Amino acid sequence: MTDPTQESEELRLLRKIGNQVSGMDVKLDGMDAKIDRIEGRAIRLGATAGAATGGIAGGIVAIGVLLAKYKLGA
């Protein structure tokens, strides 16, 4: 049969492991929240950069069309 003192040592170690896992869960939850904030910021910055790039590209095309019309006399 198993020694009761050995069982209590095993239970103590299991509780210690359980506490460490709980601590890791808290840290992971914090990391999830931080990743969500970073993702939101990246989406906003990407949309801003895309809009600026699209505006510049549209302006360049419009100038090219105007120059072509001017050169052709239309």
N, C-alpha and C positions, 0 to 999 in steps of 0.2 A: 504494500500500500504506500501511498505518497505521504511524505512528511509534511505536516501542516505548516511548518516554518518555510519550507521550500515553496509551497503554494502562495504564501503571503509575499514572498520575494518575487514570484512570477507576477502576481497581481500588482505589486508595486511598480514593477518594470512596465507592465501593460498600461497602467495609469500614466506613467511618465511619458510613454510613447503617445498615448491618447492626447495628453496636454500639448506635446510638441506638434502633433498633427493639427490640433485646433489652432495653434499659433500660426501655422503655415496657411490654414484656411483664411484667417484674418488678413494675412499679408497678400494672399492671392486675390481676395476681394478688393483690396486697395489697389492692386495692380490693374485689375479689370476696370475699375473706375478711371484710373489714370489713362489707360489705353483708349477708353471711350472718349475722353476729353481730347486726346491727341488726334484721334480719328476725325472728330468733329472739326477740329482746327484745320487739319489737312484738307478736308473736303471744302471748307470755306476758302482757304488759300488757293486751292486748285481751281475752284470756280472763278475766283477773281482773276487769276492768271489766264485762264481760258478766255474769259470775256475781254480782257485787255488785248490778248493776242489776236482774237477774232476781230476786234475793232481796228487794230493796226493793219491786219491783212486786208480787211474790207476797204480801208482808206487807200492802201497801195493799189488795189485793183481799180478803185474808182479813179485815182490819178492816172493810171495806165490807160484806162478807157478814154478819159478826157484828152490825154496827150495823143492817142491814136486818132480821135475825132479831129483834133486840131491839125494834126499832120496831114490827114486826108482831106481836110477842108469841109468836113460835114457839119 
